[in-house]
Amino acid sequence: VMVVPAWQGKNVGTAIMRALTKWIDENAPANAFVTLICPEKLGPFYKQFDFTPVFGMNRRVQSVKK
């Protein structure tokens, strides 16, 4: 989820995250693991919604068109 730059700083992202975390809290199965991928600079924003930094790795696989 991304907020258009013109709408950033107007609590749009906060409203989206509140709605998403509310839905997760009400609908996710017990002990569900939710992953959020974001740049490090946005960590403080997501921490307010109880997300915590973790170490991880990923690999992008590009399909080869034939």
mmCIF file of the N, C-alpha and C atoms, coordinates in Angstrom:
data_MODEL
# 
_entry.id   MODEL 
# 
loop_
_atom_site.group_PDB 
_atom_site.id 
_atom_site.type_symbol 
_atom_site.label_atom_id 
_atom_site.label_alt_id 
_atom_site.label_comp_id 
_atom_site.label_asym_id 
_atom_site.label_entity_id 
_atom_site.label_seq_id 
_atom_site.pdbx_PDB_ins_code 
_atom_site.Cartn_x 
_atom_site.Cartn_y 
_atom_site.Cartn_z 
_atom_site.occupancy 
_atom_site.B_iso_or_equiv 
_atom_site.pdbx_formal_charge 
_atom_site.auth_seq_id 
_atom_site.auth_comp_id 
_atom_site.auth_asym_id 
_atom_site.auth_atom_id 
_atom_site.pdbx_PDB_model_num 
ATOM 1   N N  . VAL A 1 1  ? 0.859   -1.173  0.000   1.00 0.00 ? 1  VAL A N  1 
ATOM 2   C CA . VAL A 1 1  ? 0.000   0.000   0.000   1.00 0.00 ? 1  VAL A CA 1 
ATOM 3   C C  . VAL A 1 1  ? 0.894   1.221   0.000   1.00 0.00 ? 1  VAL A C  1 
ATOM 4   N N  . MET A 1 2  ? 0.603   2.116   -0.874  1.00 0.00 ? 2  MET A N  1 
ATOM 5   C CA . MET A 1 2  ? 1.383   3.353   -0.945  1.00 0.00 ? 2  MET A CA 1 
ATOM 6   C C  . MET A 1 2  ? 0.415   4.532   -0.955  1.00 0.00 ? 2  MET A C  1 
ATOM 7   N N  . VAL A 1 3  ? 0.863   5.637   -0.368  1.00 0.00 ? 3  VAL A N  1 
ATOM 8   C CA . VAL A 1 3  ? 0.063   6.856   -0.360  1.00 0.00 ? 3  VAL A CA 1 
ATOM 9   C C  . VAL A 1 3  ? 0.697   7.841   -1.335  1.00 0.00 ? 3  VAL A C  1 
ATOM 10  N N  . VAL A 1 4  ? -0.106  8.380   -2.215  1.00 0.00 ? 4  VAL A N  1 
ATOM 11  C CA . VAL A 1 4  ? 0.358   9.361   -3.194  1.00 0.00 ? 4  VAL A CA 1 
ATOM 12  C C  . VAL A 1 4  ? 1.020   10.518  -2.439  1.00 0.00 ? 4  VAL A C  1 
ATOM 13  N N  . PRO A 1 5  ? 2.173   10.993  -2.918  1.00 0.00 ? 5  PRO A N  1 
ATOM 14  C CA . PRO A 1 5  ? 2.893   12.056  -2.212  1.00 0.00 ? 5  PRO A CA 1 
ATOM 15  C C  . PRO A 1 5  ? 2.027   13.256  -1.805  1.00 0.00 ? 5  PRO A C  1 
ATOM 16  N N  . ALA A 1 6  ? 1.084   13.650  -2.633  1.00 0.00 ? 6  ALA A N  1 
ATOM 17  C CA . ALA A 1 6  ? 0.236   14.801  -2.305  1.00 0.00 ? 6  ALA A CA 1 
ATOM 18  C C  . ALA A 1 6  ? -0.622  14.551  -1.060  1.00 0.00 ? 6  ALA A C  1 
ATOM 19  N N  . TRP A 1 7  ? -0.858  13.270  -0.726  1.00 0.00 ? 7  TRP A N  1 
ATOM 20  C CA . TRP A 1 7  ? -1.685  12.918  0.430   1.00 0.00 ? 7  TRP A CA 1 
ATOM 21  C C  . TRP A 1 7  ? -0.855  12.501  1.647   1.00 0.00 ? 7  TRP A C  1 
ATOM 22  N N  . GLN A 1 8  ? 0.451   12.428  1.502   1.00 0.00 ? 8  GLN A N  1 
ATOM 23  C CA . GLN A 1 8  ? 1.302   12.052  2.622   1.00 0.00 ? 8  GLN A CA 1 
ATOM 24  C C  . GLN A 1 8  ? 1.312   13.164  3.665   1.00 0.00 ? 8  GLN A C  1 
ATOM 25  N N  . GLY A 1 9  ? 1.406   12.764  4.927   1.00 0.00 ? 9  GLY A N  1 
ATOM 26  C CA . GLY A 1 9  ? 1.401   13.740  6.005   1.00 0.00 ? 9  GLY A CA 1 
ATOM 27  C C  . GLY A 1 9  ? 0.012   14.210  6.399   1.00 0.00 ? 9  GLY A C  1 
ATOM 28  N N  . LYS A 1 10 ? -1.020  13.556  5.839   1.00 0.00 ? 10 LYS A N  1 
ATOM 29  C CA . LYS A 1 10 ? -2.403  13.941  6.127   1.00 0.00 ? 10 LYS A CA 1 
ATOM 30  C C  . LYS A 1 10 ? -3.162  12.809  6.825   1.00 0.00 ? 10 LYS A C  1 
ATOM 31  N N  . ASN A 1 11 ? -2.418  11.889  7.434   1.00 0.00 ? 11 ASN A N  1 
ATOM 32  C CA . ASN A 1 11 ? -2.981  10.757  8.185   1.00 0.00 ? 11 ASN A CA 1 
ATOM 33  C C  . ASN A 1 11 ? -3.701  9.713   7.336   1.00 0.00 ? 11 ASN A C  1 
ATOM 34  N N  . VAL A 1 12 ? -3.505  9.761   6.032   1.00 0.00 ? 12 VAL A N  1 
ATOM 35  C CA . VAL A 1 12 ? -4.110  8.751   5.163   1.00 0.00 ? 12 VAL A CA 1 
ATOM 36  C C  . VAL A 1 12 ? -3.467  7.398   5.426   1.00 0.00 ? 12 VAL A C  1 
ATOM 37  N N  . GLY A 1 13 ? -2.135  7.351   5.469   1.00 0.00 ? 13 GLY A N  1 
ATOM 38  C CA . GLY A 1 13 ? -1.434  6.098   5.748   1.00 0.00 ? 13 GLY A CA 1 
ATOM 39  C C  . GLY A 1 13 ? -1.799  5.546   7.108   1.00 0.00 ? 13 GLY A C  1 
ATOM 40  N N  . THR A 1 14 ? -1.932  6.420   8.086   1.00 0.00 ? 14 THR A N  1 
ATOM 41  C CA . THR A 1 14 ? -2.315  6.001   9.437   1.00 0.00 ? 14 THR A CA 1 
ATOM 42  C C  . THR A 1 14 ? -3.710  5.392   9.422   1.00 0.00 ? 14 THR A C  1 
ATOM 43  N N  . ALA A 1 15 ? -4.639  6.014   8.713   1.00 0.00 ? 15 ALA A N  1 
ATOM 44  C CA . ALA A 1 15 ? -6.004  5.479   8.626   1.00 0.00 ? 15 ALA A CA 1 
ATOM 45  C C  . ALA A 1 15 ? -6.012  4.111   7.949   1.00 0.00 ? 15 ALA A C  1 
ATOM 46  N N  . ILE A 1 16 ? -5.224  3.961   6.893   1.00 0.00 ? 16 ILE A N  1 
ATOM 47  C CA . ILE A 1 16 ? -5.135  2.671   6.196   1.00 0.00 ? 16 ILE A CA 1 
ATOM 48  C C  . ILE A 1 16 ? -4.585  1.614   7.135   1.00 0.00 ? 16 ILE A C  1 
ATOM 49  N N  . MET A 1 17 ? -3.494  1.934   7.833   1.00 0.00 ? 17 MET A N  1 
ATOM 50  C CA . MET A 1 17 ? -2.888  0.953   8.737   1.00 0.00 ? 17 MET A CA 1 
ATOM 51  C C  . MET A 1 17 ? -3.797  0.605   9.905   1.00 0.00 ? 17 MET A C  1 
ATOM 52  N N  . ARG A 1 18 ? -4.535  1.570   10.415  1.00 0.00 ? 18 ARG A N  1 
ATOM 53  C CA . ARG A 1 18 ? -5.491  1.269   11.496  1.00 0.00 ? 18 ARG A CA 1 
ATOM 54  C C  . ARG A 1 18 ? -6.553  0.292   11.008  1.00 0.00 ? 18 ARG A C  1 
ATOM 55  N N  . ALA A 1 19 ? -7.067  0.528   9.812   1.00 0.00 ? 19 ALA A N  1 
ATOM 56  C CA . ALA A 1 19 ? -8.085  -0.370  9.256   1.00 0.00 ? 19 ALA A CA 1 
ATOM 57  C C  . ALA A 1 19 ? -7.500  -1.758  8.998   1.00 0.00 ? 19 ALA A C  1 
ATOM 58  N N  . LEU A 1 20 ? -6.289  -1.819  8.437   1.00 0.00 ? 20 LEU A N  1 
ATOM 59  C CA . LEU A 1 20 ? -5.660  -3.111  8.159   1.00 0.00 ? 20 LEU A CA 1 
ATOM 60  C C  . LEU A 1 20 ? -5.363  -3.896  9.433   1.00 0.00 ? 20 LEU A C  1 
ATOM 61  N N  . THR A 1 21 ? -4.790  -3.227  10.434  1.00 0.00 ? 21 THR A N  1 
ATOM 62  C CA . THR A 1 21 ? -4.456  -3.940  11.663  1.00 0.00 ? 21 THR A CA 1 
ATOM 63  C C  . THR A 1 21 ? -5.717  -4.345  12.421  1.00 0.00 ? 21 THR A C  1 
ATOM 64  N N  . LYS A 1 22 ? -6.758  -3.538  12.340  1.00 0.00 ? 22 LYS A N  1 
ATOM 65  C CA . LYS A 1 22 ? -8.038  -3.914  12.960  1.00 0.00 ? 22 LYS A CA 1 
ATOM 66  C C  . LYS A 1 22 ? -8.574  -5.179  12.294  1.00 0.00 ? 22 LYS A C  1 
ATOM 67  N N  . TRP A 1 23 ? -8.530  -5.208  10.958  1.00 0.00 ? 23 TRP A N  1 
ATOM 68  C CA . TRP A 1 23 ? -9.007  -6.386  10.238  1.00 0.00 ? 23 TRP A CA 1 
ATOM 69  C C  . TRP A 1 23 ? -8.172  -7.613  10.600  1.00 0.00 ? 23 TRP A C  1 
ATOM 70  N N  . ILE A 1 24 ? -6.861  -7.453  10.643  1.00 0.00 ? 24 ILE A N  1 
ATOM 71  C CA . ILE A 1 24 ? -5.977  -8.563  11.009  1.00 0.00 ? 24 ILE A CA 1 
ATOM 72  C C  . ILE A 1 24 ? -6.313  -9.063  12.411  1.00 0.00 ? 24 ILE A C  1 
ATOM 73  N N  . ASP A 1 25 ? -6.444  -8.141  13.363  1.00 0.00 ? 25 ASP A N  1 
ATOM 74  C CA . ASP A 1 25 ? -6.743  -8.527  14.745  1.00 0.00 ? 25 ASP A CA 1 
ATOM 75  C C  . ASP A 1 25 ? -8.064  -9.284  14.852  1.00 0.00 ? 25 ASP A C  1 
ATOM 76  N N  . GLU A 1 26 ? -9.030  -8.920  14.040  1.00 0.00 ? 26 GLU A N  1 
ATOM 77  C CA . GLU A 1 26 ? -10.354 -9.537  14.111  1.00 0.00 ? 26 GLU A CA 1 
ATOM 78  C C  . GLU A 1 26 ? -10.498 -10.805 13.272  1.00 0.00 ? 26 GLU A C  1 
ATOM 79  N N  . ASN A 1 27 ? -9.631  -11.001 12.278  1.00 0.00 ? 27 ASN A N  1 
ATOM 80  C CA . ASN A 1 27 ? -9.840  -12.094 11.328  1.00 0.00 ? 27 ASN A CA 1 
ATOM 81  C C  . ASN A 1 27 ? -8.700  -13.097 11.192  1.00 0.00 ? 27 ASN A C  1 
ATOM 82  N N  . ALA A 1 28 ? -7.510  -12.734 11.583  1.00 0.00 ? 28 ALA A N  1 
ATOM 83  C CA . ALA A 1 28 ? -6.375  -13.653 11.411  1.00 0.00 ? 28 ALA A CA 1 
ATOM 84  C C  . ALA A 1 28 ? -6.505  -14.831 12.368  1.00 0.00 ? 28 ALA A C  1 
ATOM 85  N N  . PRO A 1 29 ? -6.066  -15.999 11.935  1.00 0.00 ? 29 PRO A N  1 
ATOM 86  C CA . PRO A 1 29 ? -6.086  -17.150 12.842  1.00 0.00 ? 29 PRO A CA 1 
ATOM 87  C C  . PRO A 1 29 ? -5.096  -16.957 13.990  1.00 0.00 ? 29 PRO A C  1 
ATOM 88  N N  . ALA A 1 30 ? -5.308  -17.696 15.056  1.00 0.00 ? 30 ALA A N  1 
ATOM 89  C CA . ALA A 1 30 ? -4.404  -17.617 16.209  1.00 0.00 ? 30 ALA A CA 1 
ATOM 90  C C  . ALA A 1 30 ? -2.972  -17.880 15.776  1.00 0.00 ? 30 ALA A C  1 
ATOM 91  N N  . ASN A 1 31 ? -2.058  -17.128 16.317  1.00 0.00 ? 31 ASN A N  1 
ATOM 92  C CA . ASN A 1 31 ? -0.623  -17.262 16.041  1.00 0.00 ? 31 ASN A CA 1 
ATOM 93  C C  . ASN A 1 31 ? -0.252  -17.003 14.587  1.00 0.00 ? 31 ASN A C  1 
ATOM 94  N N  . ALA A 1 32 ? -1.046  -16.217 13.888  1.00 0.00 ? 32 ALA A N  1 
ATOM 95  C CA . ALA A 1 32 ? -0.728  -15.871 12.500  1.00 0.00 ? 32 ALA A CA 1 
ATOM 96  C C  . ALA A 1 32 ? 0.547   -15.032 12.474  1.00 0.00 ? 32 ALA A C  1 
ATOM 97  N N  . PHE A 1 33 ? 1.276   -15.118 11.392  1.00 0.00 ? 33 PHE A N  1 
ATOM 98  C CA . PHE A 1 33 ? 2.512   -14.361 11.210  1.00 0.00 ? 33 PHE A CA 1 
ATOM 99  C C  . PHE A 1 33 ? 2.281   -13.403 10.050  1.00 0.00 ? 33 PHE A C  1 
ATOM 100 N N  . VAL A 1 34 ? 2.325   -12.122 10.304  1.00 0.00 ? 34 VAL A N  1 
ATOM 101 C CA . VAL A 1 34 ? 2.067   -11.112 9.284   1.00 0.00 ? 34 VAL A CA 1 
ATOM 102 C C  . VAL A 1 34 ? 3.387   -10.447 8.918   1.00 0.00 ? 34 VAL A C  1 
ATOM 103 N N  . THR A 1 35 ? 3.682   -10.389 7.649   1.00 0.00 ? 35 THR A N  1 
ATOM 104 C CA . THR A 1 35 ? 4.926   -9.793  7.180   1.00 0.00 ? 35 THR A CA 1 
ATOM 105 C C  . THR A 1 35 ? 4.639   -8.470  6.484   1.00 0.00 ? 35 THR A C  1 
ATOM 106 N N  . LEU A 1 36 ? 5.437   -7.488  6.809   1.00 0.00 ? 36 LEU A N  1 
ATOM 107 C CA . LEU A 1 36 ? 5.352   -6.178  6.192   1.00 0.00 ? 36 LEU A CA 1 
ATOM 108 C C  . LEU A 1 36 ? 6.738   -5.873  5.643   1.00 0.00 ? 36 LEU A C  1 
ATOM 109 N N  . ILE A 1 37 ? 6.819   -5.541  4.398   1.00 0.00 ? 37 ILE A N  1 
ATOM 110 C CA . ILE A 1 37 ? 8.104   -5.220  3.784   1.00 0.00 ? 37 ILE A CA 1 
ATOM 111 C C  . ILE A 1 37 ? 8.132   -3.727  3.499   1.00 0.00 ? 37 ILE A C  1 
ATOM 112 N N  . CYS A 1 38 ? 9.126   -3.049  4.051   1.00 0.00 ? 38 CYS A N  1 
ATOM 113 C CA . CYS A 1 38 ? 9.217   -1.606  3.865   1.00 0.00 ? 38 CYS A CA 1 
ATOM 114 C C  . CYS A 1 38 ? 10.667  -1.168  3.975   1.00 0.00 ? 38 CYS A C  1 
ATOM 115 N N  . PRO A 1 39 ? 10.965  0.025   3.473   1.00 0.00 ? 39 PRO A N  1 
ATOM 116 C CA . PRO A 1 39 ? 12.318  0.543   3.661   1.00 0.00 ? 39 PRO A CA 1 
ATOM 117 C C  . PRO A 1 39 ? 12.557  0.842   5.140   1.00 0.00 ? 39 PRO A C  1 
ATOM 118 N N  . GLU A 1 40 ? 13.805  0.747   5.545   1.00 0.00 ? 40 GLU A N  1 
ATOM 119 C CA . GLU A 1 40 ? 14.164  0.954   6.951   1.00 0.00 ? 40 GLU A CA 1 
ATOM 120 C C  . GLU A 1 40 ? 13.688  2.303   7.481   1.00 0.00 ? 40 GLU A C  1 
ATOM 121 N N  . LYS A 1 41 ? 13.702  3.315   6.635   1.00 0.00 ? 41 LYS A N  1 
ATOM 122 C CA . LYS A 1 41 ? 13.308  4.655   7.083   1.00 0.00 ? 41 LYS A CA 1 
ATOM 123 C C  . LYS A 1 41 ? 11.839  4.732   7.506   1.00 0.00 ? 41 LYS A C  1 
ATOM 124 N N  . LEU A 1 42 ? 11.010  3.779   7.076   1.00 0.00 ? 42 LEU A N  1 
ATOM 125 C CA . LEU A 1 42 ? 9.596   3.783   7.466   1.00 0.00 ? 42 LEU A CA 1 
ATOM 126 C C  . LEU A 1 42 ? 9.327   2.932   8.700   1.00 0.00 ? 42 LEU A C  1 
ATOM 127 N N  . GLY A 1 43 ? 10.374  2.314   9.238   1.00 0.00 ? 43 GLY A N  1 
ATOM 128 C CA . GLY A 1 43 ? 10.219  1.489   10.437  1.00 0.00 ? 43 GLY A CA 1 
ATOM 129 C C  . GLY A 1 43 ? 9.504   2.189   11.573  1.00 0.00 ? 43 GLY A C  1 
ATOM 130 N N  . PRO A 1 44 ? 9.892   3.425   11.917  1.00 0.00 ? 44 PRO A N  1 
ATOM 131 C CA . PRO A 1 44 ? 9.214   4.112   13.025  1.00 0.00 ? 44 PRO A CA 1 
ATOM 132 C C  . PRO A 1 44 ? 7.708   4.270   12.796  1.00 0.00 ? 44 PRO A C  1 
ATOM 133 N N  . PHE A 1 45 ? 7.299   4.491   11.566  1.00 0.00 ? 45 PHE A N  1 
ATOM 134 C CA . PHE A 1 45 ? 5.865   4.609   11.270  1.00 0.00 ? 45 PHE A CA 1 
ATOM 135 C C  . PHE A 1 45 ? 5.145   3.297   11.590  1.00 0.00 ? 45 PHE A C  1 
ATOM 136 N N  . TYR A 1 46 ? 5.709   2.179   11.138  1.00 0.00 ? 46 TYR A N  1 
ATOM 137 C CA . TYR A 1 46 ? 5.043   0.891   11.327  1.00 0.00 ? 46 TYR A CA 1 
ATOM 138 C C  . TYR A 1 46 ? 5.151   0.363   12.754  1.00 0.00 ? 46 TYR A C  1 
ATOM 139 N N  . LYS A 1 47 ? 6.143   0.809   13.504  1.00 0.00 ? 47 LYS A N  1 
ATOM 140 C CA . LYS A 1 47 ? 6.276   0.381   14.903  1.00 0.00 ? 47 LYS A CA 1 
ATOM 141 C C  . LYS A 1 47 ? 5.062   0.788   15.729  1.00 0.00 ? 47 LYS A C  1 
ATOM 142 N N  . GLN A 1 48 ? 4.440   1.910   15.384  1.00 0.00 ? 48 GLN A N  1 
ATOM 143 C CA . GLN A 1 48 ? 3.262   2.351   16.139  1.00 0.00 ? 48 GLN A CA 1 
ATOM 144 C C  . GLN A 1 48 ? 2.080   1.397   15.979  1.00 0.00 ? 48 GLN A C  1 
ATOM 145 N N  . PHE A 1 49 ? 2.168   0.496   15.007  1.00 0.00 ? 49 PHE A N  1 
ATOM 146 C CA . PHE A 1 49 ? 1.125   -0.508  14.793  1.00 0.00 ? 49 PHE A CA 1 
ATOM 147 C C  . PHE A 1 49 ? 1.592   -1.892  15.245  1.00 0.00 ? 49 PHE A C  1 
ATOM 148 N N  . ASP A 1 50 ? 2.598   -1.915  16.102  1.00 0.00 ? 50 ASP A N  1 
ATOM 149 C CA . ASP A 1 50 ? 3.150   -3.129  16.716  1.00 0.00 ? 50 ASP A CA 1 
ATOM 150 C C  . ASP A 1 50 ? 3.918   -4.033  15.754  1.00 0.00 ? 50 ASP A C  1 
ATOM 151 N N  . PHE A 1 51 ? 4.384   -3.498  14.644  1.00 0.00 ? 51 PHE A N  1 
ATOM 152 C CA . PHE A 1 51 ? 5.291   -4.254  13.791  1.00 0.00 ? 51 PHE A CA 1 
ATOM 153 C C  . PHE A 1 51 ? 6.700   -4.058  14.344  1.00 0.00 ? 51 PHE A C  1 
ATOM 154 N N  . THR A 1 52 ? 7.508   -5.103  14.280  1.00 0.00 ? 52 THR A N  1 
ATOM 155 C CA . THR A 1 52 ? 8.869   -5.024  14.796  1.00 0.00 ? 52 THR A CA 1 
ATOM 156 C C  . THR A 1 52 ? 9.854   -5.403  13.697  1.00 0.00 ? 52 THR A C  1 
ATOM 157 N N  . PRO A 1 53 ? 11.038  -4.788  13.718  1.00 0.00 ? 53 PRO A N  1 
ATOM 158 C CA . PRO A 1 53 ? 12.028  -5.133  12.699  1.00 0.00 ? 53 PRO A CA 1 
ATOM 159 C C  . PRO A 1 53 ? 12.561  -6.548  12.902  1.00 0.00 ? 53 PRO A C  1 
ATOM 160 N N  . VAL A 1 54 ? 12.775  -7.218  11.801  1.00 0.00 ? 54 VAL A N  1 
ATOM 161 C CA . VAL A 1 54 ? 13.373  -8.562  11.811  1.00 0.00 ? 54 VAL A CA 1 
ATOM 162 C C  . VAL A 1 54 ? 14.372  -8.631  10.669  1.00 0.00 ? 54 VAL A C  1 
ATOM 163 N N  . PHE A 1 55 ? 15.286  -9.554  10.793  1.00 0.00 ? 55 PHE A N  1 
ATOM 164 C CA . PHE A 1 55 ? 16.244  -9.765  9.710   1.00 0.00 ? 55 PHE A CA 1 
ATOM 165 C C  . PHE A 1 55 ? 15.634  -10.737 8.712   1.00 0.00 ? 55 PHE A C  1 
ATOM 166 N N  . GLY A 1 56 ? 15.829  -10.477 7.474   1.00 0.00 ? 56 GLY A N  1 
ATOM 167 C CA . GLY A 1 56 ? 15.302  -11.389 6.468   1.00 0.00 ? 56 GLY A CA 1 
ATOM 168 C C  . GLY A 1 56 ? 16.053  -11.251 5.164   1.00 0.00 ? 56 GLY A C  1 
ATOM 169 N N  . MET A 1 57 ? 15.803  -12.160 4.317   1.00 0.00 ? 57 MET A N  1 
ATOM 170 C CA . MET A 1 57 ? 16.406  -12.164 2.991   1.00 0.00 ? 57 MET A CA 1 
ATOM 171 C C  . MET A 1 57 ? 15.305  -12.486 1.998   1.00 0.00 ? 57 MET A C  1 
ATOM 172 N N  . ASN A 1 58 ? 15.489  -12.070 0.769   1.00 0.00 ? 58 ASN A N  1 
ATOM 173 C CA . ASN A 1 58 ? 14.553  -12.471 -0.272  1.00 0.00 ? 58 ASN A CA 1 
ATOM 174 C C  . ASN A 1 58 ? 15.291  -12.593 -1.589  1.00 0.00 ? 58 ASN A C  1 
ATOM 175 N N  . ARG A 1 59 ? 14.617  -13.179 -2.524  1.00 0.00 ? 59 ARG A N  1 
ATOM 176 C CA . ARG A 1 59 ? 15.177  -13.365 -3.851  1.00 0.00 ? 59 ARG A CA 1 
ATOM 177 C C  . ARG A 1 59 ? 14.067  -13.125 -4.852  1.00 0.00 ? 59 ARG A C  1 
ATOM 178 N N  . ARG A 1 60 ? 14.330  -12.289 -5.796  1.00 0.00 ? 60 ARG A N  1 
ATOM 179 C CA . ARG A 1 60 ? 13.346  -12.014 -6.833  1.00 0.00 ? 60 ARG A CA 1 
ATOM 180 C C  . ARG A 1 60 ? 13.583  -12.962 -7.996  1.00 0.00 ? 60 ARG A C  1 
ATOM 181 N N  . VAL A 1 61 ? 12.518  -13.607 -8.425  1.00 0.00 ? 61 VAL A N  1 
ATOM 182 C CA . VAL A 1 61 ? 12.603  -14.531 -9.557  1.00 0.00 ? 61 VAL A CA 1 
ATOM 183 C C  . VAL A 1 61 ? 11.818  -13.922 -10.708 1.00 0.00 ? 61 VAL A C  1 
ATOM 184 N N  . GLN A 1 62 ? 12.510  -13.680 -11.775 1.00 0.00 ? 62 GLN A N  1 
ATOM 185 C CA . GLN A 1 62 ? 11.840  -13.129 -12.951 1.00 0.00 ? 62 GLN A CA 1 
ATOM 186 C C  . GLN A 1 62 ? 11.496  -14.273 -13.889 1.00 0.00 ? 62 GLN A C  1 
ATOM 187 N N  . SER A 1 63 ? 10.264  -14.277 -14.334 1.00 0.00 ? 63 SER A N  1 
ATOM 188 C CA . SER A 1 63 ? 9.863   -15.337 -15.271 1.00 0.00 ? 63 SER A CA 1 
ATOM 189 C C  . SER A 1 63 ? 10.510  -15.085 -16.621 1.00 0.00 ? 63 SER A C  1 
ATOM 190 N N  . VAL A 1 64 ? 10.837  -16.155 -17.280 1.00 0.00 ? 64 VAL A N  1 
ATOM 191 C CA . VAL A 1 64 ? 11.439  -16.050 -18.605 1.00 0.00 ? 64 VAL A CA 1 
ATOM 192 C C  . VAL A 1 64 ? 10.349  -16.319 -19.626 1.00 0.00 ? 64 VAL A C  1 
ATOM 193 N N  . LYS A 1 65 ? 10.079  -15.311 -20.434 1.00 0.00 ? 65 LYS A N  1 
ATOM 194 C CA . LYS A 1 65 ? 9.031   -15.465 -21.464 1.00 0.00 ? 65 LYS A CA 1 
ATOM 195 C C  . LYS A 1 65 ? 9.619   -16.193 -22.660 1.00 0.00 ? 65 LYS A C  1 
ATOM 196 N N  . LYS A 1 66 ? 8.876   -17.159 -23.130 1.00 0.00 ? 66 LYS A N  1 
ATOM 197 C CA . LYS A 1 66 ? 9.336   -17.942 -24.291 1.00 0.00 ? 66 LYS A CA 1 
ATOM 198 C C  . LYS A 1 66 ? 8.544   -17.615 -25.513 1.00 0.00 ? 66 LYS A C  1 
# 
